[in-house]
Amino acid sequence: MRKLLWFCFFITLSQLSYSQQPPFWNDVQSFKKQDSASMPPKNIILFIGSSSFTNWKDVREYFPNKPILNRAFGGSTLPDLIRYKQDIVYKYQPKQVVIYCGENDFASSDTVSVNTVVTRFKQLFGLIRSKHKNVPIAYVSMKPSPSRKNLMPKYVAANNAIKSFLQGFKHTVFIDVYQSMLNADGTPKADIFVSDNLHMNAKGYAIWQKIMQPHLL
């Protein structure tokens, strides 16, 4: 009976421990496992952010001469990148950091304001610069999509504010993919998205490739 009680106790404890793991813990553990098997070299181009980067599985084929390391995880918000900065930014020695994040911040709650998201970005930017003082930082603008039309005004306002903020610093670039993803009437191009109308297909990534290419080091 005592052994059974101890067994139940440890099962409960392990389940509780698992449930208390922060969001995306498993994604980050996967990155750490990859690094332990083979640590990425110096002078990589580090991609961090949410699913638009995560789903870009063949990103190196779009930029064949660029040493890209993709450490994005789908569904992430700016606070998530901040939480895992040690594991997805600080441990590497990149020659450039490229960020795509912010969409999910707005999508997570109607109460999240433009000012909140911009402030979060500024915090992330400051933390990256505190560790990698002279490393160039690029921010890819939040994209429009058919499934999130209601959030597009917030994306535009936040993009403009982040662009203005980055102009005050050396070794930064704002990469605007937003306008090229719109039709003439201002609506998102439907044929560049997969069936969920949120994530991009190869045609969408081809647009990104053309715009991003000149800015990757």
MDAnalysis code that builds the backbone (N, CA, C; Angstrom):
import MDAnalysis as mda
import numpy as np

u = mda.Universe.empty(651, n_residues=217, atom_resindex=np.repeat(np.arange(217), 3), trajectory=True)
u.add_TopologyAttr("name", ["N", "CA", "C"] * 217)
u.add_TopologyAttr("resid", np.arange(1, 218))
u.add_TopologyAttr("resname", ["MET", "ARG", "LYS", "LEU", "LEU", "TRP", "PHE", "CYS", "PHE", "PHE", "ILE", "THR", "LEU", "SER", "GLN", "LEU", "SER", "TYR", "SER", "GLN", "GLN", "PRO", "PRO", "PHE", "TRP", "ASN", "ASP", "VAL", "GLN", "SER", "PHE", "LYS", "LYS", "GLN", "ASP", "SER", "ALA", "SER", "MET", "PRO", "PRO", "LYS", "ASN", "ILE", "ILE", "LEU", "PHE", "ILE", "GLY", "SER", "SER", "SER", "PHE", "THR", "ASN", "TRP", "LYS", "ASP", "VAL", "ARG", "GLU", "TYR", "PHE", "PRO", "ASN", "LYS", "PRO", "ILE", "LEU", "ASN", "ARG", "ALA", "PHE", "GLY", "GLY", "SER", "THR", "LEU", "PRO", "ASP", "LEU", "ILE", "ARG", "TYR", "LYS", "GLN", "ASP", "ILE", "VAL", "TYR", "LYS", "TYR", "GLN", "PRO", "LYS", "GLN", "VAL", "VAL", "ILE", "TYR", "CYS", "GLY", "GLU", "ASN", "ASP", "PHE", "ALA", "SER", "SER", "ASP", "THR", "VAL", "SER", "VAL", "ASN", "THR", "VAL", "VAL", "THR", "ARG", "PHE", "LYS", "GLN", "LEU", "PHE", "GLY", "LEU", "ILE", "ARG", "SER", "LYS", "HIS", "LYS", "ASN", "VAL", "PRO", "ILE", "ALA", "TYR", "VAL", "SER", "MET", "LYS", "PRO", "SER", "PRO", "SER", "ARG", "LYS", "ASN", "LEU", "MET", "PRO", "LYS", "TYR", "VAL", "ALA", "ALA", "ASN", "ASN", "ALA", "ILE", "LYS", "SER", "PHE", "LEU", "GLN", "GLY", "PHE", "LYS", "HIS", "THR", "VAL", "PHE", "ILE", "ASP", "VAL", "TYR", "GLN", "SER", "MET", "LEU", "ASN", "ALA", "ASP", "GLY", "THR", "PRO", "LYS", "ALA", "ASP", "ILE", "PHE", "VAL", "SER", "ASP", "ASN", "LEU", "HIS", "MET", "ASN", "ALA", "LYS", "GLY", "TYR", "ALA", "ILE", "TRP", "GLN", "LYS", "ILE", "MET", "GLN", "PRO", "HIS", "LEU", "LEU"])
u.atoms.positions = np.array([
    [0.839, -1.209, 0.000],
    [0.000, 0.000, 0.000],
    [0.869, 1.253, 0.000],
    [1.917, 1.221, 0.828],
    [2.805, 2.378, 0.911],
    [3.503, 2.622, -0.430],
    [3.927, 1.538, -1.094],
    [4.580, 1.678, -2.390],
    [3.625, 2.280, -3.415],
    [2.379, 1.875, -3.347],
    [1.378, 2.405, -4.270],
    [1.168, 3.890, -4.047],
    [1.140, 4.305, -2.781],
    [0.970, 5.721, -2.454],
    [2.150, 6.544, -2.962],
    [3.364, 6.011, -2.769],
    [4.552, 6.716, -3.252],
    [4.533, 6.821, -4.776],
    [4.109, 5.759, -5.430],
    [4.032, 5.765, -6.886],
    [3.055, 6.841, -7.366],
    [1.895, 6.886, -6.740],
    [0.879, 7.894, -7.094],
    [1.393, 9.300, -6.837],
    [2.156, 9.448, -5.756],
    [2.710, 10.759, -5.404],
    [3.665, 11.249, -6.489],
    [4.564, 10.369, -6.928],
    [5.545, 10.768, -7.929],
    [4.899, 11.021, -9.289],
    [3.876, 10.252, -9.623],
    [3.157, 10.494, -10.874],
    [2.495, 11.864, -10.844],
    [1.851, 12.171, -9.724],
    [1.191, 13.473, -9.567],
    [2.204, 14.599, -9.626],
    [3.351, 14.396, -8.970],
    [4.394, 15.418, -8.942],
    [4.948, 15.672, -10.336],
    [5.174, 14.612, -11.081],
    [5.712, 14.762, -12.434],
    [4.714, 15.460, -13.349],
    [3.425, 15.142, -13.184],
    [2.394, 15.792, -13.998],
    [2.290, 17.269, -13.662],
    [2.403, 17.587, -12.382],
    [2.346, 18.976, -11.944],
    [3.531, 19.751, -12.483],
    [4.701, 19.123, -12.428],
    [5.907, 19.768, -12.927],
    [5.788, 20.060, -14.409],
    [5.240, 19.076, -15.154],
    [5.075, 19.254, -16.594],
    [4.103, 20.388, -16.896],
    [3.017, 20.448, -16.139],
    [1.994, 21.466, -16.383],
    [2.488, 22.858, -16.043],
    [3.532, 22.939, -15.213],
    [4.052, 24.238, -14.806],
    [5.139, 24.755, -15.743],
    [5.488, 23.980, -16.764],
    [6.483, 24.453, -17.711],
    [5.932, 25.670, -18.452],
    [6.776, 26.672, -18.691],
    [6.311, 27.860, -19.414],
    [5.965, 27.520, -20.861],
    [5.209, 28.375, -21.526],
    [4.852, 28.123, -22.924],
    [6.090, 27.946, -23.800],
    [5.996, 27.043, -24.756],
    [7.042, 26.793, -25.747],
    [8.321, 26.199, -25.163],
    [8.225, 25.679, -23.949],
    [9.388, 25.068, -23.304],
    [9.926, 23.919, -24.148],
    [9.032, 23.106, -24.691],
    [9.460, 21.963, -25.497],
    [10.173, 22.394, -26.775],
    [9.706, 23.479, -27.383],
    [10.366, 23.989, -28.584],
    [11.805, 24.376, -28.286],
    [11.972, 25.072, -27.177],
    [13.308, 25.538, -26.803],
    [14.200, 24.365, -26.406],
    [13.623, 23.369, -25.747],
    [14.412, 22.182, -25.407],
    [14.895, 21.478, -26.673],
    [14.084, 21.507, -27.715],
    [14.481, 20.916, -28.989],
    [15.677, 21.655, -29.580],
    [15.653, 22.990, -29.496],
    [16.793, 23.783, -29.963],
    [18.054, 23.421, -29.179],
    [17.914, 23.304, -27.876],
    [19.058, 22.996, -27.019],
    [19.632, 21.620, -27.345],
    [18.751, 20.696, -27.653],
    [19.204, 19.354, -28.015],
    [19.988, 19.391, -29.324],
    [19.498, 20.171, -30.281],
    [20.213, 20.319, -31.550],
    [21.585, 20.934, -31.330],
    [21.645, 21.938, -30.461],
    [22.910, 22.617, -30.193],
    [23.903, 21.708, -29.480],
    [23.399, 20.867, -28.600],
    [24.286, 19.957, -27.875],
    [24.894, 18.923, -28.820],
    [24.149, 18.582, -29.869],
    [24.662, 17.638, -30.863],
    [25.657, 18.305, -31.799],
    [25.390, 19.569, -32.128],
    [26.281, 20.310, -33.019],
    [26.039, 21.802, -32.826],
    [26.939, 22.449, -32.100],
    [26.781, 23.878, -31.818],
    [26.989, 24.692, -33.097],
    [26.046, 25.576, -33.423],
    [26.197, 26.404, -34.619],
    [27.474, 27.240, -34.562],
    [28.093, 27.485, -35.706],
    [29.334, 28.268, -35.740],
    [29.088, 29.749, -35.489],
    [30.165, 30.500, -35.425],
    [30.068, 31.952, -35.305],
    [29.598, 32.538, -36.636],
    [29.150, 33.787, -36.537],
    [28.797, 34.568, -37.727],
    [27.637, 33.992, -38.534],
    [26.650, 33.461, -37.805],
    [25.431, 33.030, -38.482],
    [24.450, 34.204, -38.546],
    [23.457, 34.079, -39.404],
    [22.341, 35.028, -39.428],
    [21.229, 34.378, -38.629],
    [20.906, 34.955, -37.498],
    [19.968, 34.345, -36.559],
    [18.547, 34.836, -36.793],
    [17.663, 33.930, -37.154],
    [16.242, 34.235, -37.309],
    [15.518, 33.863, -36.015],
    [14.800, 34.811, -35.435],
    [13.984, 34.528, -34.260],
    [12.586, 35.104, -34.477],
    [11.597, 34.498, -33.824],
    [10.245, 35.018, -33.959],
    [9.195, 33.930, -33.977],
    [8.139, 34.179, -34.733],
    [6.963, 33.303, -34.694],
    [6.836, 32.461, -35.964],
    [5.636, 31.960, -36.222],
    [5.445, 30.900, -37.213],
    [5.790, 31.266, -38.652],
    [5.740, 32.528, -39.013],
    [6.112, 32.886, -40.383],
    [7.570, 32.552, -40.654],
    [8.391, 32.569, -39.615],
    [9.769, 32.081, -39.724],
    [9.835, 30.575, -39.469],
    [9.103, 30.103, -38.459],
    [9.134, 28.675, -38.123],
    [8.770, 27.814, -39.325],
    [7.739, 28.219, -40.051],
    [7.246, 27.434, -41.187],
    [8.119, 27.549, -42.437],
    [9.086, 28.427, -42.373],
    [9.985, 28.615, -43.516],
    [11.095, 27.562, -43.440],
    [10.695, 26.324, -43.586],
    [11.605, 25.193, -43.396],
    [12.756, 25.197, -44.393],
    [12.483, 25.661, -45.594],
    [13.499, 25.658, -46.642],
    [14.106, 27.039, -46.861],
    [14.191, 27.818, -45.807],
    [14.683, 29.194, -45.917],
    [16.079, 29.260, -46.524],
    [16.904, 28.272, -46.259],
    [18.264, 28.293, -46.803],
    [18.271, 28.124, -48.319],
    [17.234, 27.515, -48.857],
    [17.136, 27.386, -50.311],
    [16.790, 28.727, -50.952],
    [16.108, 29.570, -50.212],
    [15.785, 30.911, -50.706],
    [17.000, 31.832, -50.633],
    [17.881, 31.577, -49.663],
    [19.099, 32.375, -49.483],
    [20.292, 31.418, -49.390],
    [20.668, 30.785, -50.508],
    [21.656, 29.700, -50.478],
    [23.043, 30.089, -49.987],
    [23.399, 31.332, -50.083],
    [24.742, 31.749, -49.668],
    [24.753, 32.414, -48.293],
    [23.639, 32.309, -47.588],
    [23.532, 32.941, -46.277],
    [23.505, 31.871, -45.174],
    [24.338, 32.022, -44.141],
    [24.396, 31.030, -43.051],
    [23.282, 31.240, -42.024],
    [22.067, 30.899, -42.394],
    [20.901, 31.179, -41.549],
    [20.689, 30.081, -40.510],
    [20.469, 30.505, -39.276],
    [20.064, 29.608, -38.194],
    [18.672, 30.035, -37.757],
    [17.703, 29.166, -37.928],
    [16.313, 29.499, -37.611],
    [15.968, 29.024, -36.204],
    [15.729, 29.962, -35.309],
    [15.357, 29.642, -33.933],
    [14.002, 30.254, -33.578],
    [13.116, 30.299, -34.574],
    [11.750, 30.789, -34.355],
    [10.870, 29.642, -33.883],
    [9.832, 29.969, -33.130],
    [8.877, 28.940, -32.707],
    [7.458, 29.476, -32.843],
    [6.619, 28.677, -33.500],
    [5.275, 29.095, -33.868],
    [4.383, 29.446, -32.698],
    [3.645, 30.547, -32.847],
    [2.731, 30.991, -31.802],
    [3.344, 31.957, -30.820],
    [4.628, 32.207, -30.947],
    [5.328, 33.033, -29.959],
    [4.967, 34.509, -30.064],
    [5.087, 35.165, -28.930],
    [4.907, 36.608, -28.817],
    [6.243, 37.221, -28.418],
    [6.315, 38.520, -28.407],
    [7.550, 39.199, -28.001],
    [7.975, 38.830, -26.581],
    [7.051, 38.754, -25.609],
    [7.459, 38.310, -24.267],
    [8.054, 36.904, -24.252],
    [7.615, 36.047, -25.168],
    [8.190, 34.700, -25.245],
    [9.640, 34.761, -25.711],
    [9.932, 35.620, -26.672],
    [11.314, 35.777, -27.124],
    [12.177, 36.328, -25.999],
    [11.617, 37.244, -25.245],
    [12.343, 37.805, -24.103],
    [12.601, 36.724, -23.058],
    [11.607, 35.906, -22.787],
    [11.733, 34.845, -21.780],
    [12.869, 33.883, -22.126],
    [12.998, 33.573, -23.406],
    [13.981, 32.569, -23.819],
    [15.226, 33.182, -24.466],
    [15.495, 34.432, -24.168],
    [16.622, 35.122, -24.796],
    [17.942, 34.396, -24.606],
    [18.136, 33.800, -23.444],
    [19.387, 33.098, -23.171],
    [19.582, 31.924, -24.134],
    [18.499, 31.242, -24.451],
    [18.577, 30.027, -25.263],
    [18.461, 30.259, -26.761],
    [17.851, 31.367, -27.165],
    [17.669, 31.582, -28.604],
    [18.469, 32.763, -29.156],
    [19.099, 33.538, -28.265],
    [19.888, 34.680, -28.728],
    [21.267, 34.722, -28.076],
    [21.306, 34.783, -26.766],
    [22.550, 35.047, -26.052],
    [23.623, 33.991, -26.285],
    [23.243, 32.751, -26.451],
    [24.222, 31.662, -26.535],
    [24.955, 31.625, -27.872],
    [24.437, 32.340, -28.859],
    [25.042, 32.321, -30.188],
    [25.923, 33.549, -30.419],
    [26.705, 33.478, -31.486],
    [27.555, 34.601, -31.879],
    [27.215, 34.986, -33.321],
    [26.055, 35.617, -33.491],
    [25.582, 35.923, -34.843],
    [26.256, 37.154, -35.438],
    [26.222, 37.223, -36.753],
    [26.668, 38.448, -37.411],
    [25.475, 39.349, -37.713],
    [24.258, 38.801, -37.542],
    [23.030, 39.571, -37.726],
    [21.884, 38.839, -37.039],
    [20.966, 39.609, -36.460],
    [19.755, 39.046, -35.861],
    [18.557, 39.578, -36.643],
    [17.710, 38.677, -37.107],
    [16.526, 39.051, -37.883],
    [15.286, 38.614, -37.109],
    [14.376, 39.550, -36.872],
    [13.215, 39.307, -36.007],
    [11.916, 39.394, -36.802],
    [11.061, 38.396, -36.628],
    [9.674, 38.514, -37.086],
    [8.773, 38.127, -35.925],
    [8.153, 39.101, -35.307],
    [7.278, 38.832, -34.165],
    [6.414, 40.059, -33.887],
    [5.263, 39.825, -33.262],
    [4.359, 40.919, -32.922],
    [2.922, 40.618, -33.295],
    [2.755, 39.878, -34.379],
    [1.408, 39.495, -34.822],
    [0.605, 38.816, -33.722],
    [1.228, 37.818, -33.104],
    [0.516, 37.033, -32.094],
    [0.237, 37.818, -30.819],
    [1.030, 38.848, -30.576],
    [0.759, 39.703, -29.418],
    [-0.630, 40.310, -29.557],
    [-0.904, 40.858, -30.739],
    [-2.217, 41.456, -30.987],
    [-3.314, 40.400, -31.025],
    [-3.014, 39.263, -31.623],
    [-4.023, 38.210, -31.764],
    [-4.383, 37.563, -30.434],
    [-3.499, 37.674, -29.452],
    [-3.721, 37.010, -28.164],
    [-4.835, 37.646, -27.347],
    [-5.066, 38.952, -27.562],
    [-6.089, 39.654, -26.785],
    [-6.450, 40.977, -27.444],
    [-7.724, 41.308, -27.423],
    [-8.180, 42.588, -27.975],
    [-7.674, 43.769, -27.165],
    [-7.243, 43.509, -25.941],
    [-6.801, 44.596, -25.067],
    [-5.345, 44.983, -25.290],
    [-4.619, 44.204, -26.082],
    [-3.213, 44.525, -26.346],
    [-3.148, 45.706, -27.315],
    [-2.527, 46.772, -26.866],
    [-2.481, 48.003, -27.653],
    [-1.213, 48.080, -28.496],
    [-1.223, 49.007, -29.436],
    [-0.036, 49.256, -30.258],
    [1.131, 49.663, -29.372],
    [0.875, 50.528, -28.417],
    [1.932, 50.979, -27.517],
    [2.540, 49.815, -26.737],
    [1.700, 48.874, -26.317],
    [2.188, 47.709, -25.579],
    [3.150, 46.890, -26.425],
    [2.773, 46.627, -27.668],
    [3.612, 45.810, -28.546],
    [4.914, 46.532, -28.884],
    [4.836, 47.810, -29.148],
    [6.045, 48.576, -29.459],
    [6.978, 48.609, -28.250],
    [6.418, 48.768, -27.072],
    [7.224, 48.755, -25.849],
    [7.898, 47.402, -25.659],
    [7.179, 46.336, -25.939],
    [7.758, 44.988, -25.849],
    [8.916, 44.834, -26.831],
    [8.729, 45.349, -28.048],
    [9.809, 45.259, -29.028],
    [11.033, 46.036, -28.559],
    [10.816, 47.213, -28.034],
    [11.937, 48.020, -27.542],
    [12.699, 47.292, -26.443],
    [11.966, 46.587, -25.593],
    [12.613, 45.813, -24.530],
    [13.461, 44.694, -25.124],
    [12.905, 43.966, -26.081],
    [13.658, 42.894, -26.732],
    [14.893, 43.452, -27.427],
    [14.726, 44.535, -28.133],
    [15.840, 45.173, -28.833],
    [16.952, 45.535, -27.852],
    [16.572, 46.145, -26.738],
    [17.553, 46.544, -25.734],
    [18.295, 45.359, -25.148],
    [17.592, 44.268, -24.931],
    [18.217, 43.068, -24.372],
    [19.196, 42.444, -25.363],
    [18.828, 42.437, -26.630],
    [19.742, 41.900, -27.642],
    [20.990, 42.762, -27.727],
    [20.808, 44.070, -27.739],
    [21.939, 44.986, -27.827],
    [22.818, 44.936, -26.577],
    [22.244, 44.615, -25.442],
    [23.039, 44.533, -24.211],
    [24.032, 43.379, -24.274],
    [23.693, 42.340, -25.030],
    [24.569, 41.169, -25.173],
    [25.426, 41.260, -26.430],
    [24.805, 41.653, -27.512],
    [25.507, 41.747, -28.796],
    [25.506, 43.216, -29.229],
    [26.421, 43.974, -28.685],
    [26.370, 45.438, -28.784],
    [26.419, 45.984, -30.211],
    [27.214, 45.377, -31.066],
    [27.385, 45.927, -32.408],
    [26.794, 45.061, -33.512],
    [26.059, 44.039, -33.111],
    [25.481, 43.140, -34.114],
    [24.278, 43.805, -34.790],
    [24.250, 43.853, -36.104],
    [23.107, 44.440, -36.809],
    [21.806, 43.697, -36.499],
    [20.737, 44.463, -36.358],
    [19.422, 43.897, -36.066],
    [18.445, 44.323, -37.156],
    [17.748, 43.357, -37.726],
    [16.730, 43.634, -38.741],
    [15.367, 43.206, -38.211],
    [14.377, 44.026, -38.466],
    [13.008, 43.672, -38.087],
    [12.167, 43.577, -39.347],
    [11.535, 42.423, -39.537],
    [10.625, 42.225, -40.667],
    [9.227, 42.640, -40.227],
    [8.625, 43.535, -40.976],
    [7.325, 44.089, -40.591],
    [6.267, 43.011, -40.417],
    [5.326, 43.273, -39.531],
    [4.166, 42.394, -39.395],
    [3.404, 42.381, -40.714],
    [2.989, 41.205, -41.126],
    [2.373, 41.043, -42.439],
    [0.843, 41.125, -42.362],
    [0.205, 41.506, -43.461],
    [-1.258, 41.429, -43.530],
    [-1.665, 40.004, -43.883],
    [-2.846, 39.598, -43.499],
    [-3.349, 38.276, -43.890],
    [-4.877, 38.294, -43.886],
    [-5.499, 37.484, -44.740],
    [-6.967, 37.464, -44.810],
    [-7.635, 37.101, -43.491],
    [-7.024, 36.216, -42.717],
    [-7.662, 35.757, -41.478],
    [-7.566, 36.775, -40.346],
    [-6.711, 37.766, -40.514],
    [-6.540, 38.768, -39.460],
    [-6.719, 40.184, -40.004],
    [-7.679, 40.341, -40.897],
    [-7.942, 41.661, -41.470],
    [-8.254, 42.687, -40.389],
    [-8.935, 42.247, -39.344],
    [-9.333, 43.164, -38.283],
    [-8.140, 43.743, -37.535],
    [-7.001, 43.071, -37.615],
    [-5.816, 43.536, -36.892],
    [-4.887, 44.386, -37.756],
    [-5.182, 44.483, -39.025],
    [-4.279, 45.187, -39.937],
    [-4.014, 46.644, -39.559],
    [-5.012, 47.408, -39.104],
    [-4.705, 48.782, -38.676],
    [-3.695, 48.838, -37.532],
    [-3.787, 47.891, -36.614],
    [-2.821, 47.833, -35.513],
    [-1.434, 47.460, -36.033],
    [-1.390, 46.536, -36.988],
    [-0.102, 46.150, -37.568],
    [0.575, 47.359, -38.218],
    [-0.195, 48.120, -38.971],
    [0.353, 49.287, -39.664],
    [0.908, 50.294, -38.658],
    [0.140, 50.572, -37.619],
    [0.575, 51.541, -36.608],
    [1.826, 51.060, -35.880],
    [1.851, 49.783, -35.522],
    [3.013, 49.232, -34.817],
    [4.231, 49.181, -35.734],
    [4.030, 48.782, -36.972],
    [5.136, 48.765, -37.934],
    [5.761, 50.148, -38.073],
    [4.928, 51.159, -38.215],
    [5.435, 52.524, -38.370],
    [6.212, 52.980, -37.143],
    [5.711, 52.635, -35.968],
    [6.384, 53.033, -34.728],
    [7.723, 52.315, -34.570],
    [7.756, 51.040, -34.907],
    [9.009, 50.276, -34.813],
    [10.022, 50.784, -35.840],
    [9.554, 51.090, -37.034],
    [10.433, 51.647, -38.060],
    [11.055, 52.953, -37.581],
    [10.238, 53.820, -37.018],
    [10.723, 55.097, -36.499],
    [11.733, 54.892, -35.373],
    [11.457, 53.950, -34.496],
    [12.365, 53.649, -33.384],
    [13.721, 53.179, -33.895],
    [13.727, 52.276, -34.852],
    [14.981, 51.715, -35.359],
    [15.830, 52.754, -36.078],
    [15.187, 53.767, -36.636],
    [15.928, 54.811, -37.337],
    [16.841, 55.600, -36.403],
    [16.607, 55.472, -35.111],
    [17.437, 56.168, -34.132],
    [18.685, 55.406, -33.729],
    [18.934, 54.244, -34.349],
    [20.076, 53.410, -33.972],
    [20.884, 52.999, -35.201],
    [22.168, 52.851, -34.995],
    [23.043, 52.360, -36.051],
    [22.879, 50.846, -36.192],
    [23.236, 50.353, -37.353],
    [23.244, 48.910, -37.624],
    [21.860, 48.283, -37.424],
    [20.853, 48.968, -37.890],
    [19.491, 48.428, -37.832],
    [18.821, 48.620, -39.192],
    [17.828, 47.794, -39.458],
    [17.057, 47.961, -40.682],
    [15.634, 47.467, -40.446],
    [14.694, 48.196, -40.987],
    [13.287, 47.802, -40.974],
    [12.967, 47.269, -42.360],
    [12.570, 46.010, -42.434],
    [12.287, 45.373, -43.720],
    [10.773, 45.321, -43.925],
    [10.282, 46.121, -44.844],
    [8.835, 46.257, -45.046],
    [8.323, 45.251, -46.077],
    [7.680, 44.192, -45.595],
    [7.057, 43.213, -46.501],
    [5.557, 43.467, -46.642],
    [5.037, 44.364, -45.834],
    [3.587, 44.574, -45.732],
    [2.965, 44.991, -47.066],
    [3.489, 46.070, -47.646],
    [2.861, 46.640, -48.839],
    [2.856, 45.679, -50.019],
    [3.904, 44.901, -50.154],
    [4.014, 43.987, -51.295],
    [3.085, 42.788, -51.197],
    [2.431, 42.630, -50.054],
    [1.505, 41.517, -49.854],
    [0.053, 41.949, -50.028],
    [-0.142, 43.175, -50.526],
    [-1.488, 43.719, -50.705],
    [-1.876, 43.817, -52.173],
    [-3.171, 43.694, -52.419],
    [-3.718, 43.991, -53.742],
    [-3.810, 45.501, -53.917],
    [-4.176, 45.926, -55.110],
    [-4.310, 47.356, -55.391],
    [-5.364, 48.017, -54.513],
    [-6.363, 47.240, -54.084],
    [-7.427, 47.806, -53.249],
    [-7.095, 47.765, -51.753],
    [-5.886, 47.335, -51.417],
    [-5.467, 47.333, -50.015],
    [-5.784, 46.073, -49.244],
    [-6.364, 45.088, -49.903],
    [-6.662, 43.816, -49.238],
    [-5.486, 42.851, -49.422],
    [-5.317, 41.898, -48.508],
    [-4.218, 40.935, -48.636],
    [-4.394, 40.042, -49.869],
    [-3.312, 39.734, -50.530],
    [-3.349, 38.832, -51.676],
    [-3.698, 37.422, -51.205],
    [-4.798, 36.888, -51.672],
    [-5.276, 35.589, -51.185],
    [-4.422, 34.421, -51.660],
    [-3.799, 34.562, -52.835],
    [-3.092, 33.422, -53.427],
    [-1.696, 33.183, -52.860],
    [-1.287, 33.966, -51.885],
    [0.042, 33.769, -51.293],
    [-0.047, 33.098, -49.916],
    [-1.253, 32.644, -49.576],
    [-1.469, 32.002, -48.275],
    [-1.950, 30.566, -48.444],
    [-1.676, 29.749, -47.444],
    [-2.201, 28.383, -47.423],
    [-3.661, 28.444, -46.978],
    [-4.269, 27.298, -46.782],
    [-5.716, 27.234, -46.559],
    [-6.204, 27.940, -45.295],
    [-5.320, 28.140, -44.310],
    [-5.765, 28.819, -43.089],
    [-5.829, 30.330, -43.252],
    [-5.375, 30.835, -44.409],
    [-5.392, 32.277, -44.699],
    [-4.582, 33.103, -43.708],
    [-3.624, 32.458, -43.079],
    [-2.744, 33.141, -42.129],
    [-1.280, 32.910, -42.473],
    [-0.945, 31.660, -42.731],
    [0.442, 31.312, -43.031],
    [0.673, 31.291, -44.539],
    [1.897, 31.571, -44.939],
    [2.193, 31.753, -46.358],
    [2.568, 30.460, -47.066],
    [2.333, 30.461, -48.370],
    [2.814, 29.392, -49.231],
    [4.110, 29.848, -49.906],
    [4.608, 29.053, -50.836],
    [5.880, 29.373, -51.490],
    [5.828, 30.712, -52.229],
    [4.658, 31.040, -52.760],
    [4.506, 32.308, -53.473],
    [4.673, 33.496, -52.520],
    [4.167, 33.341, -51.301],
    [4.333, 34.388, -50.301],
    [5.778, 34.539, -49.878],
    [6.434, 33.415, -49.666],
    [7.839, 33.470, -49.258],
    [8.734, 34.004, -50.374],
    [8.331, 33.822, -51.610],
    [9.093, 34.386, -52.724],
    [9.080, 35.913, -52.669],
    [7.953, 36.474, -52.232],
    [7.870, 37.928, -52.042],
    [8.852, 38.356, -50.963],
    [8.851, 37.617, -49.857],
    [9.773, 37.935, -48.761],
    [11.222, 37.823, -49.217],
    [11.518, 36.788, -49.974],
    [12.886, 36.579, -50.449],
    [13.395, 37.802, -51.212],
    [12.592, 38.280, -52.132],
    [12.994, 39.411, -52.965],
    [13.245, 40.662, -52.129],
    [12.407, 40.887, -51.128],
    [12.535, 42.088, -50.302],
    [13.658, 41.960, -49.283],
    [13.813, 40.772, -48.711],
    [14.799, 40.579, -47.650],
    [16.226, 40.423, -48.156],
    [16.381, 39.881, -49.358],
    [17.701, 39.557, -49.897],
    [18.736, 40.681, -49.742],
    [18.416, 41.924, -50.109],
    [19.428, 42.982, -50.022],
    [19.838, 43.338, -48.591],
    [19.052, 42.919, -47.615],
    [19.305, 43.326, -46.230],
    [19.997, 42.259, -45.384],
    [20.129, 41.054, -45.917],
    [20.809, 39.997, -45.173],
    [22.303, 40.087, -45.427],
    [23.083, 39.997, -44.376],
    [24.529, 40.210, -44.483],
    [25.268, 38.952, -44.940],
])
